[in-house]
Amino acid sequence: MPGYVIHLAVASEIIERKEIVDKAYINDFILGNIIPDSMPREQKKASHFWDYETYKNLNRIPNLQVFLDKYGNKLNDPFVLGYYSHLMLDNLFVSNYWGEHFQMLDEDGKEENSYEGVAYFRMKQDGREYPRDMFLSDELYYGDYDRMYPYILERYNIYLPELGNKKIIPINEIDYSNSFRCLSDMISKVQDLKDAVINGEYNTKEKLKIFDLDHIYNLMDSVVSNVCEII
């Protein structure tokens, strides 16, 4: 799934394209865009609307229709719309990006996508293969998030939310008693990253090892355009 810095960038770009200036709207919209990632691992099945079928897979994908059936009549609320924006990007990231770039294989080299059965990842562009644990590591997949953040932070003007006095919309899949502690840590980390960019600490950017950044930008722009049509 995209990291929360990417979700913040999408939300911020929507705010700028629509020239939204209402501070309460901006704050709620930003919070909605990142709150699904504030849940502990065991609660992310609910917060990301992974249905039973997709939850069996390693490439889990949010069920947008289930979300819309439940909350589609509340998309005029910025928090709910931000939440939908988050799920839309996650959906595209798995269905589009993973589908185009990664092939998952079992121990015998046969195509597989079950959570328990995937043993290797193959890069479709050049055939590179990695054991699952190596691929999904700080050296490769997750490390690329850190490597791409300087690029993201220079390309987008990132808005950060405030956590006080939030009018809670009843998204039942979120445990608000725990989420705000995690959100505070997330916001603090992004602020540190923004300060590092401002202070010129990322003059030499590292090359990404797994991800195609231009394709990720295209997915982000697609979500921005779709959500802008709703507002």
C-alpha positions as CSV (number, residue, x, y, z in Angstrom):
1,M,0.0,0.0,0.0
2,P,1.2,3.6,-0.5
3,G,2.8,5.2,2.5
4,Y,1.0,7.9,4.4
5,V,3.3,10.6,2.9
6,I,1.9,9.7,-0.5
7,H,-1.7,9.9,0.8
8,L,-0.9,13.3,2.3
9,A,0.5,14.4,-1.1
10,V,-2.7,13.4,-2.9
11,A,-4.9,15.1,-0.4
12,S,-2.8,18.3,-0.5
13,E,-2.8,18.4,-4.3
14,I,-6.6,18.1,-4.3
15,I,-6.8,21.0,-1.9
16,E,-4.6,23.1,-4.1
17,R,-6.3,22.2,-7.4
18,K,-9.8,23.0,-6.0
19,E,-8.4,26.1,-4.3
20,I,-9.9,25.1,-1.0
21,V,-9.3,27.7,1.7
22,D,-11.7,26.7,4.5
23,K,-9.3,25.5,7.3
24,A,-11.8,23.1,8.9
25,Y,-12.5,21.5,5.5
26,I,-8.8,21.1,4.8
27,N,-8.1,19.7,8.2
28,D,-10.9,17.1,8.1
29,F,-10.1,16.1,4.5
30,I,-6.4,15.6,5.4
31,L,-7.3,13.5,8.4
32,G,-9.6,11.3,6.4
33,N,-6.9,10.6,3.9
34,I,-4.5,9.2,6.5
35,I,-6.6,7.8,9.3
36,P,-7.1,4.3,7.8
37,D,-3.3,3.8,8.2
38,S,-3.5,4.8,11.9
39,M,-4.9,1.5,13.0
40,P,-2.9,-1.4,14.4
41,R,-2.2,-4.3,12.0
42,E,-5.0,-6.5,13.4
43,Q,-7.5,-3.7,12.7
44,K,-6.5,-2.8,9.2
45,K,-8.7,-5.4,7.6
46,A,-11.7,-3.4,8.8
47,S,-10.2,0.1,8.3
48,H,-9.2,-0.7,4.7
49,F,-12.4,-2.5,3.8
50,W,-10.6,-5.7,2.8
51,D,-13.4,-8.2,2.2
52,Y,-13.1,-12.0,3.0
53,E,-12.0,-12.9,-0.5
54,T,-9.2,-10.4,-0.8
55,Y,-8.0,-10.8,2.8
56,K,-6.8,-14.3,1.8
57,N,-4.4,-12.7,-0.7
58,L,-1.0,-11.0,-0.2
59,N,-2.1,-8.3,-2.6
60,R,-5.1,-7.1,-0.5
61,I,-7.3,-4.6,-2.1
62,P,-10.0,-2.3,-0.6
63,N,-13.6,-3.0,-1.6
64,L,-14.7,0.4,-2.7
65,Q,-18.3,-0.6,-3.3
66,V,-18.7,-1.8,0.3
67,F,-17.5,1.5,1.5
68,L,-19.8,3.4,-0.8
69,D,-22.8,1.2,0.1
70,K,-22.2,2.2,3.7
71,Y,-20.9,5.8,3.5
72,G,-21.5,7.0,0.0
73,N,-24.3,9.3,1.1
74,K,-21.8,11.1,3.3
75,L,-19.2,12.0,0.7
76,N,-20.1,15.7,1.1
77,D,-18.3,15.5,4.4
78,P,-14.6,16.2,3.9
79,F,-13.5,13.5,6.4
80,V,-15.5,10.8,4.7
81,L,-14.4,12.0,1.2
82,G,-10.8,11.9,2.4
83,Y,-11.3,8.4,3.6
84,Y,-12.6,7.4,0.2
85,S,-9.7,9.1,-1.4
86,H,-7.3,6.9,0.7
87,L,-9.1,3.7,-0.3
88,M,-9.3,4.7,-3.9
89,L,-5.5,5.1,-4.1
90,D,-4.9,1.9,-2.2
91,N,-7.2,0.1,-4.6
92,L,-5.4,1.5,-7.7
93,F,-2.0,0.8,-6.2
94,V,-2.7,-2.9,-5.9
95,S,-5.0,-3.5,-8.9
96,N,-3.0,-1.3,-11.3
97,Y,0.6,-0.9,-10.1
98,W,1.1,-4.3,-8.5
99,G,-0.7,-6.0,-11.4
100,E,1.6,-4.3,-14.0
101,H,4.9,-4.5,-12.2
102,F,5.0,-7.5,-9.9
103,Q,4.3,-11.2,-10.4
104,M,4.0,-13.4,-7.3
105,L,5.2,-17.0,-7.3
106,D,5.0,-20.0,-5.1
107,E,8.0,-22.3,-4.1
108,D,7.7,-24.1,-7.5
109,G,7.7,-20.9,-9.5
110,K,4.0,-21.0,-10.3
111,E,1.9,-17.9,-10.1
112,E,0.3,-17.5,-6.7
113,N,-1.2,-14.6,-4.7
114,S,-2.4,-16.2,-1.4
115,Y,-0.9,-14.7,1.7
116,E,0.5,-18.0,2.8
117,G,1.5,-19.3,-0.6
118,V,3.7,-16.5,-2.1
119,A,7.4,-17.3,-1.9
120,Y,8.9,-15.1,-4.5
121,F,8.4,-11.8,-6.4
122,R,9.3,-11.4,-10.0
123,M,9.7,-7.9,-11.6
124,K,7.8,-8.0,-14.8
125,Q,9.9,-5.4,-16.5
126,D,13.3,-7.2,-16.3
127,G,12.7,-10.6,-14.7
128,R,14.5,-10.0,-11.5
129,E,13.3,-12.4,-8.8
130,Y,13.6,-12.0,-5.0
131,P,12.5,-14.2,-2.1
132,R,9.4,-12.8,-0.4
133,D,11.2,-11.7,2.8
134,M,13.9,-10.0,0.8
135,F,11.5,-8.2,-1.5
136,L,9.2,-7.0,1.4
137,S,12.1,-5.5,3.4
138,D,13.7,-2.2,4.2
139,E,16.4,-3.0,1.6
140,L,13.9,-3.1,-1.3
141,Y,10.1,-2.6,-1.2
142,Y,9.7,-0.7,2.1
143,G,13.0,1.0,1.8
144,D,11.9,2.5,-1.5
145,Y,9.2,4.4,0.4
146,D,11.9,6.2,2.4
147,R,13.9,6.7,-0.8
148,M,10.9,8.2,-2.7
149,Y,9.8,10.6,0.1
150,P,12.3,13.4,-0.7
151,Y,11.0,13.4,-4.3
152,I,7.4,13.5,-3.1
153,L,8.1,16.3,-0.7
154,E,9.7,18.4,-3.3
155,R,7.0,17.8,-5.9
156,Y,4.0,18.5,-3.6
157,N,3.2,21.1,-1.1
158,I,2.2,18.9,1.8
159,Y,-0.5,20.0,4.2
160,L,-0.4,18.6,7.8
161,P,-3.5,18.4,9.9
162,E,-4.1,19.5,13.5
163,L,-5.6,16.9,15.8
164,G,-7.6,19.1,18.2
165,N,-11.3,19.6,18.2
166,K,-12.0,17.1,15.4
167,K,-15.7,16.6,14.6
168,I,-15.8,12.8,14.4
169,I,-17.9,11.3,11.6
170,P,-19.0,7.8,12.5
171,I,-16.7,5.6,10.4
172,N,-17.3,2.5,12.5
173,E,-14.2,0.8,11.2
174,I,-12.0,3.2,13.0
175,D,-11.1,2.9,16.7
176,Y,-10.7,6.6,17.4
177,S,-9.4,6.0,21.0
178,N,-6.2,4.6,19.5
179,S,-5.9,6.3,16.1
180,F,-5.0,9.8,17.3
181,R,-1.9,8.6,19.1
182,C,-0.6,7.0,15.9
183,L,-1.7,10.0,13.8
184,S,0.4,12.3,16.1
185,D,3.5,10.2,15.4
186,M,2.8,10.1,11.7
187,I,2.4,13.9,11.5
188,S,5.6,14.5,13.5
189,K,7.6,12.2,11.2
190,V,6.4,14.1,8.1
191,Q,7.2,17.4,9.6
192,D,10.7,16.2,10.3
193,L,10.9,15.1,6.6
194,K,9.7,18.4,5.4
195,D,12.2,20.2,7.6
196,A,15.0,18.0,6.1
197,V,14.0,18.9,2.6
198,I,13.8,22.6,3.5
199,N,17.3,22.4,5.1
200,G,18.8,20.8,2.0
201,E,19.5,17.5,3.6
202,Y,18.3,15.6,0.5
203,N,20.5,17.2,-2.1
204,T,21.6,13.8,-3.3
205,K,18.5,11.6,-3.8
206,E,18.9,7.8,-3.8
207,K,17.7,5.8,-6.8
208,L,14.7,3.7,-6.2
209,K,15.3,-0.1,-6.3
210,I,11.8,-1.4,-6.9
211,F,9.3,1.3,-7.7
212,D,8.7,3.3,-10.9
213,L,8.1,6.8,-9.5
214,D,6.5,8.1,-12.7
215,H,3.9,5.4,-12.6
216,I,3.1,6.2,-9.0
217,Y,2.7,9.9,-9.9
218,N,0.2,8.9,-12.6
219,L,-1.8,6.9,-10.1
220,M,-1.8,9.8,-7.6
221,D,-2.9,12.2,-10.4
222,S,-5.7,9.8,-11.3
223,V,-7.1,9.8,-7.8
224,V,-6.7,13.6,-7.6
225,S,-8.7,14.0,-10.8
226,N,-11.4,11.6,-9.6
227,V,-11.9,13.2,-6.2
228,C,-11.8,16.7,-7.7
229,E,-14.9,15.8,-9.8
230,I,-16.7,14.8,-6.6
231,I,-16.0,18.1,-4.7
